[in-house]
Amino acid sequence: MRSVPVAILLAGLFCILMPQAARAAVSPDDGYAPDGTSQWHFELAPYAWLPATSAHIKLGNGASANINAGIPTVSDLRNVLTGVFMGYGLARYGPWSAELNIDYLSASQTKGLPPGPLELIGRSLDISTSFVRVAPGFGYEVYRGALGPVPTTLDARIGFSYFTQSTTLDLSRFGPQGQRLPVSTLDNSSSFVQPWLGFRASIYPWPRWRFQLMASVQGLGVDGGAWGWGAGVYATWAATKWLNLIAGFNALNSQGRGGAGAVIRSIDFTQYGPVLGLSFTF
């Protein structure tokens, strides 16, 4: 059976990598040399986030709508995703740090609609959307010590998030012989920038392990009274000197207020779900 050699190969590789776990990969001394002076330390982490979605939208005419979608399944993603990239980078030098988080998502879906008043055959709506979030930031280590016997660090963080989204709706109807005939197209795109403030707390209970809590508040009332928050809990295990495995849970909330004549008066949008990823340290 082919699976037996593969299993043996994977087991052997795992046994080779296990002893190579290095404290530098997940250490409270990241950013410092053995003699205590500052040195560069980098961490790059591609990851997957599968969030459930909850949104409350209030329109200018007083009507409101709620959207609730659970955590997507593999089948859901296969049917709608056309492109995705999620990644996080961190550079440390002594107590200072710089970070960059990038999320890109592109999805497309076709939905059948009932026929219009003068049509015998139904219509089709093609929905294409893309979303990009780029969030750079800077941090400063305000505490490096221990909680009891457990090494602990705490970073204060500040930065901004750039959001851009684009949505296209193509409505078509089917002719007498099944051919698709265009009816209308609607394009919408927007972008905005929001500041954020936060912290990152890390504890190192065992040599190969790191547990982190990150939290932030964003918007700070700018851009039409926008507010929001973010929070995440992550566990990292150092598999080798350069490779770590990450698992956790992340949540992100955005709130916005439109002007008196805006079509959308307010929106409260929350995403939350599990995170899985790898990180490479050097």
N, C-alpha and C positions, 0 to 999 in steps of 0.2 A: 504494500500500500504506500502511495506517495506521501500520505500524511505523516507516516512514522519518521522517515528521514527529515522532513521539515520540522517536526516536533523536536527531534534530537538536536537539529541545528539551532533552533530557537533556544532550547534549554542550555546548550553549550554557550551560546552568545550571552545569555542572561547571566550565567555563572562567571563569565569573563568580565562582564561589565560591573557586576555587583561589587567586587573589591576595589574598583576604581572610583567609587563615590568619594568626592572630595569636599572638604569643609568649605572651600572657597566658593563652591557653586551656590550654596545657601548658607551664608555666614553673616553674623552681625558685624563682622569686620570687613564686609565688602566696601571697597573704596579706600582701604588703608593697607599699607605694607606691614610686614611683620614687626618692623621697628616703630610703628605708629604714625609714620608720615603718610601723606595723601598719595594715592595712586589711582589710575583709571580702572574702572570695572564696568563691563557692559553686559546687558541681558536683552535678548531678543526673543519674543514669544508670539508665534502664530497660534491662534486659538479658534475654537468654534463656540458660538453662543446661540442657544435655541430658546428664544424668549416667547413666553405668552404675552398677549397684548390686551390692555384695557384702556379705553378712551371714553371721555365724556366731552361731547361737542355741543356748544350752544350757539345757535344761529342768530343773526341780527333781527329776525322777525319774531324771536322769542321761542321758536321751536328748539328741541334738543334731541340728541341721538347718542346712544351708547353702543360701543363696540367691545366685544369680548371674544377673544380667540385664544384657545389653549395652546400649549407647547406643540409646535408642528412635528408631525411624524416624518420619517424618512420618505414615505410616499408623497406627502405634501411637498417636501422640498424638491423632490425629483420632478414633480409636475410643474412647479412654478419658477424655480430659480434658474436664472440665465448667467449669473456671475456673482461671486462672493469673495471677499477678502477681509480678514480681521487680524490685526497684529498690534503688538505693544512693544515698545522699546524703552530701555532705561539705561542711562549713563550716570555713574557715580564718580565723584572725586572728593575724597574726604567727606565732610558733612554735606556737600552740595550734590544735587542731583538734577538731571533734566530728563523729561519723559515725553513720549509721543504715542498717542493711541489713534489708530486708523480703522474705521469701519466702512466697508463698501458693500452694498447689496443691490442687485438688479434682479427683477422678477417680471414675469409675463404670464398672463392667463387669459383664456378665451371663455366667455360665458354665453350660453344660448338664451335668447329672450323671446317672449311670446310675440306673435305678429301684431302689427299696428292695426288701426281701424279699417284700413283699406287694403290690407295685405292678407294673402292666404297662407303664405309661408313665413316662418319665424325670422328673427333677426339675430345678429351676432355682435357681441361687444368684446373688443380686444383691449386689455388693460396692460400697459407697460409702465413700470415705475423703477426709479433708481434713487438710491440714498447714499450720501457720503457724509461722514463725520470725521473731522480731523481735530484732535484735541492735544496741543502741546502744553507743557507746563514745566515749572521749576519747583524744587523742593529744598528744604534745609533741615538737617537732622537736629532736632531740638532736645533729644534725649537718647543716650546710648548707655545702657546699664543692665539692670536685672530686676525682675519681679520675683522676689524670693530667689530660688536657684536658677530661674529661667532667663537666659539672655534676651533682652528686649530693646527695640529701637522705635523711635517715633519721629516721623517727618511731617513738617508743615508744608503744604503745597498750594500753589497758585498758578492759574493759567487761563486759557480761553478755549472755546469750542467753536469751530466753523462747521455749519450745517448747510448742505445744499440738497435739494430734491427736485426731481423732474418726473412728471406723470403725463402720459398720453392715453387718451380714450378714442378708439376708432369704432364707430358704429356702422354696421353694414346690414344690408338686407339681402335675402336670397331671391334670385329671379325665378321664373317659371321652370327653368331647367336646372336649378340648383346652383347657378353661378352667383358669386358674391358681388354685390353692387354697393359701392361706398355711399353712405348717407351723410355722415358728418365726422369731423375730427376736432378734438379739444386737447390743446397742449397747455400745461401749467408747470411753472418752475419757480422756485424761490430759494433764497439763501439768506443766512443771518449769522451773526457772531455774538456769542454770549461769554462773559467772564465766569470763572468758577474759583472757589476756595475749598480746601479740604485738608485731610490728613491721611497718613498711612502708618498703621501700627503693625509691627512685626515681632513675633516671638519665635524662639528656636529651642523647642523642648528637647530635641535629640539631634545628634550630629548631622543627619541627612534630611532633617525636616524643618520646614518654615511654614508658619501659619500667619496670614495677613488679614487685616481688616482695613478696608478703604472706604472713606465717606467724603462726600462733597456737596456743596450747595452751589447752584448755577443760576444764571440769569441776573440775579441781584437787582431785579426791578427794571433793568434796561429793556430796550426793544419792546415798548408798549406794555410795560409792567410784567415782563416775563420772569418767572421763577422756576425752580426745579431742584431736583436732588439726585444724587447717585450713591449707591452703596454696593459693596461686594465683600465676600468672604472667600478666601482661597487657601488651599493646602498645596504645598510644593514638596516633592521628594526628589532628592539628587540621585539620579541613576548612575551618572559618571561624572568625571571632572568638568564636563561641558554640557551635559544633557540632563534636564529636569522634566518631571511630569507634573502637570497642574490640573487640579479639579476644584470647582467651587460653584458659587452662586452669585449672580449679578443682577442688579435692578437699576433702572434709569427712569426718571420722571421729568417731564417737561410741561410747563404751564405757560400759557400766553393769553394776552388780552388784546382784542382789536379795538379800533376806534368806534365812535358812535354810529357811523354809517357803514361799518364793515359787514361783509356777508357772514363771516364767522366772528361772533362776539367774544367767545372764549373757548379754549381747548385745554384739557387736562389729559395727558398721554403718558401711560406707564408701560414699561416692558420689564419682564422679570423671568429668569430661567437659569438652568445649569450652564456651566462653562467647563470645557475640556480643552487642554492645550499642551504644548511643549514649550520649553524655553532653553535657549542656548546661551551659555555664559562664557566670557573670555576676558 
